[in-house]
Amino acid sequence: MFNPFAKSAPPLTCAEAIAKAAAGELTLLDCRELSEVQASGTAAGAVHIPLALVPLKAAPKAPDHDARLDPAKPVAVFCAMGGRAGRAAQALTAMGYKAHNIGGFGDWCAAGGPVTR
């Protein structure tokens, strides 16, 4: 159930997200459009679900739930600049996830995060 007043998880830096992703402690979610991912690549190991599809793909009981997203595992969300990631993190939080907005893909790259193209 969507709760617009649900609070997102405490801030998580890209450096912390890189370490936690490497340790398998969180899921990375790229909520940019496919054309953006094709143009620049994405964080290594990231699940790609465009923002508009997050409510359909992340809802645990939805028929189209993406099994790579587990409400029991924290999610670090990024987009191009951080705005869409914030909206995705709010939606995920409302669905019971512990979701962190880690900003934009450029922030991930600047922090030394691995990239796949």
C-alpha positions as CSV (number, residue, x, y, z in Angstrom):
1,M,0.0,0.0,0.0
2,F,1.4,3.4,-1.0
3,N,2.1,5.8,1.9
4,P,3.2,9.2,0.7
5,F,4.4,10.0,4.3
6,A,6.7,7.0,4.6
7,K,10.2,8.2,5.5
8,S,13.1,7.0,3.4
9,A,16.1,5.3,4.9
10,P,19.0,7.3,6.4
11,P,21.4,8.8,3.9
12,L,23.9,6.5,2.2
13,T,26.9,7.8,0.3
14,C,27.9,6.4,-3.0
15,A,31.1,5.1,-1.3
16,E,29.1,3.2,1.3
17,A,26.8,1.9,-1.5
18,I,29.8,0.7,-3.5
19,A,31.1,-1.2,-0.5
20,K,27.7,-2.7,0.5
21,A,27.0,-3.7,-3.1
22,A,30.3,-5.4,-3.4
23,A,29.6,-7.3,-0.2
24,G,26.1,-8.3,-1.5
25,E,24.4,-6.4,1.3
26,L,22.1,-4.3,-1.0
27,T,20.6,-4.2,-4.4
28,L,21.4,-1.4,-6.8
29,L,18.5,0.0,-8.8
30,D,19.0,2.2,-11.8
31,C,15.7,4.0,-12.5
32,R,16.8,5.9,-15.6
33,E,15.3,5.3,-19.1
34,L,16.7,2.5,-21.3
35,S,18.2,5.1,-23.7
36,E,20.2,6.6,-20.9
37,V,21.6,3.3,-19.8
38,Q,22.5,2.4,-23.3
39,A,24.3,5.7,-23.7
40,S,26.4,5.6,-20.6
41,G,26.3,2.1,-19.1
42,T,25.2,1.4,-15.5
43,A,26.6,0.4,-12.1
44,A,27.9,-3.1,-12.2
45,G,25.2,-5.5,-11.0
46,A,22.4,-2.9,-11.0
47,V,18.9,-3.8,-11.7
48,H,17.4,-1.5,-14.4
49,I,13.8,-0.6,-13.9
50,P,12.7,2.8,-15.3
51,L,10.9,5.0,-12.7
52,A,7.5,4.6,-14.3
53,L,7.7,0.9,-13.9
54,V,8.9,0.8,-10.3
55,P,5.4,0.5,-8.8
56,L,4.6,-2.4,-11.1
57,K,7.9,-4.3,-10.8
58,A,8.8,-3.7,-7.1
59,A,5.5,-4.5,-5.5
60,P,6.1,-7.8,-3.9
61,K,2.7,-9.2,-4.5
62,A,2.3,-7.8,-8.0
63,P,2.1,-10.3,-10.9
64,D,5.0,-8.5,-12.6
65,H,7.2,-8.3,-9.5
66,D,10.9,-8.5,-10.4
67,A,12.4,-11.2,-8.2
68,R,15.8,-9.3,-8.2
69,L,14.1,-6.9,-5.7
70,D,13.6,-8.3,-2.3
71,P,11.9,-6.2,0.4
72,A,14.2,-7.8,3.0
73,K,17.3,-6.4,1.3
74,P,18.1,-2.7,1.2
75,V,18.0,-0.9,-2.1
76,A,20.3,1.9,-3.3
77,V,18.6,3.9,-6.1
78,F,20.2,6.2,-8.6
79,C,19.2,8.0,-11.8
80,A,20.9,10.7,-13.8
81,M,20.9,13.5,-11.2
82,G,19.0,12.1,-8.1
83,G,15.4,13.4,-8.6
84,R,13.9,10.3,-10.1
85,A,15.9,8.2,-7.6
86,G,14.2,10.2,-4.8
87,R,10.7,9.4,-6.2
88,A,11.6,5.7,-6.7
89,A,13.0,5.5,-3.1
90,Q,9.8,7.0,-1.8
91,A,7.7,4.5,-3.7
92,L,9.9,1.6,-2.5
93,T,9.8,2.8,1.1
94,A,6.0,2.9,0.9
95,M,6.1,-0.8,-0.3
96,G,8.2,-1.8,2.7
97,Y,11.7,-1.6,1.3
98,K,14.6,0.1,3.0
99,A,15.5,2.4,0.1
100,H,18.3,4.9,-0.2
101,N,18.6,7.7,-2.9
102,I,22.3,7.7,-3.7
103,G,22.0,10.4,-6.3
104,G,23.0,10.3,-9.9
105,F,25.0,7.9,-12.1
106,G,27.8,10.5,-12.2
107,D,28.0,10.4,-8.4
108,W,28.5,6.6,-8.6
109,C,31.2,7.0,-11.2
110,A,33.0,9.8,-9.3
111,A,33.1,7.6,-6.2
112,G,34.8,4.9,-8.2
113,G,31.9,2.6,-8.5
114,P,32.3,-0.2,-11.1
115,V,30.4,0.3,-14.4
116,T,29.2,-2.1,-17.1
117,R,28.5,-0.9,-20.6
